[in-house]
């Protein structure tokens, strides 16, 4: 029973790290969880969280460059909403289904 609670906590923490900070801390927490955990589901959730954070940074840079064209501000607002809602969905999912990894839709997987 203790393993399920630990799995829920670490998986939720890796997905919720974006709420602590939008800087390097949001990537550092999933990296630390990835390195210290031996559980494959926790590792998959940490990798998925890292991929989501990396995608957000890439999209933010691209959308900031599109401000010159005029649609960048709208895209940045949409990105802000997505970066708030998607981790909440991931946290709810890993808490309700601790034996399955959550996969974010529409992201590139680098890790």
C-alpha positions as CSV (number, residue, x, y, z in Angstrom):
1,X,0.0,0.0,0.0
2,X,2.9,2.3,0.7
3,X,4.2,2.0,-2.8
4,X,0.9,3.1,-4.3
5,X,0.9,6.2,-2.1
6,X,4.5,7.0,-3.0
7,X,3.7,6.5,-6.7
8,X,0.8,8.9,-6.5
9,X,2.8,11.5,-4.6
10,X,5.9,11.4,-6.8
11,X,3.9,11.3,-10.1
12,X,1.7,14.2,-9.0
13,X,4.7,16.1,-7.9
14,X,6.5,15.7,-11.2
15,X,3.4,16.9,-13.1
16,X,2.7,19.7,-10.6
17,X,6.2,21.0,-10.6
18,X,5.3,23.7,-13.1
19,X,3.1,25.4,-10.4
20,X,6.2,25.9,-8.2
21,X,8.0,28.0,-10.7
22,X,8.3,28.6,-14.4
23,X,12.0,28.5,-14.3
24,X,14.6,25.8,-13.9
25,X,12.9,24.5,-10.7
26,X,10.0,23.2,-12.8
27,X,12.4,21.0,-14.8
28,X,14.7,20.2,-11.8
29,X,12.0,18.5,-9.8
30,X,11.1,15.9,-12.5
31,X,14.8,15.3,-13.2
32,X,15.4,14.6,-9.5
33,X,12.4,12.3,-9.3
34,X,13.6,10.5,-12.5
35,X,17.0,10.0,-11.0
36,X,16.0,8.8,-7.5
37,X,13.0,6.5,-8.4
38,X,13.2,2.9,-9.5
39,X,9.5,2.6,-10.2
40,X,8.9,2.5,-14.0
41,X,5.6,4.3,-13.8
42,X,7.0,7.2,-11.8
43,X,9.9,7.4,-14.2
44,X,7.5,7.5,-17.2
45,X,5.5,10.3,-15.5
46,X,8.6,12.3,-14.8
47,X,9.8,11.9,-18.4
48,X,6.4,13.0,-19.7
49,X,6.4,16.0,-17.4
50,X,9.9,16.9,-18.6
51,X,8.7,16.6,-22.2
52,X,5.7,18.9,-21.5
53,X,7.9,21.5,-19.8
54,X,10.4,21.5,-22.7
55,X,7.6,21.8,-25.2
56,X,6.2,24.8,-23.3
57,X,9.5,26.6,-23.4
58,X,9.9,25.9,-27.2
59,X,6.4,27.1,-27.9
60,X,6.8,30.2,-25.8
61,X,10.0,31.2,-27.7
62,X,8.3,30.6,-31.0
63,X,5.1,32.4,-30.1
64,X,7.2,35.3,-28.7
65,X,8.9,35.6,-32.1
66,X,5.5,35.7,-33.7
67,X,4.5,38.8,-31.8
68,X,6.0,40.8,-34.7
69,X,3.5,39.2,-37.1
70,X,0.6,40.0,-34.7
71,X,-0.7,36.6,-33.6
72,X,1.9,35.9,-31.0
73,X,0.1,37.5,-28.1
74,X,-3.0,35.4,-28.7
75,X,-0.9,32.3,-29.0
76,X,0.9,33.1,-25.8
77,X,-2.4,33.6,-24.0
78,X,-3.6,30.2,-25.2
79,X,-0.2,28.7,-24.2
80,X,-0.6,30.1,-20.7
81,X,-4.1,28.6,-20.4
82,X,-2.8,25.2,-21.6
83,X,0.2,25.3,-19.3
84,X,-2.3,25.7,-16.4
85,X,-5.0,23.2,-17.3
86,X,-3.0,20.3,-18.7
87,X,-0.9,19.7,-15.5
88,X,-4.1,19.7,-13.5
89,X,-5.6,17.1,-15.8
90,X,-2.4,15.0,-15.5
91,X,-2.4,15.3,-11.6
92,X,-6.0,14.2,-11.4
93,X,-5.3,11.3,-13.8
94,X,-2.2,10.0,-11.9
95,X,-4.1,10.2,-8.6
96,X,-7.1,8.3,-10.0
97,X,-5.1,5.8,-12.0
98,X,-1.8,5.2,-10.1
99,X,-0.9,2.1,-12.1
100,X,-0.8,3.9,-15.5
101,X,1.4,6.6,-16.8
102,X,-0.2,9.8,-18.1
103,X,0.7,11.0,-21.6
104,X,0.1,14.6,-22.7
105,X,-1.5,14.9,-26.1
106,X,0.1,16.9,-29.0
107,X,3.6,17.2,-27.6
108,X,7.0,16.1,-29.0
109,X,8.8,13.6,-26.8
110,X,12.5,14.4,-26.5
111,X,13.3,12.5,-23.3
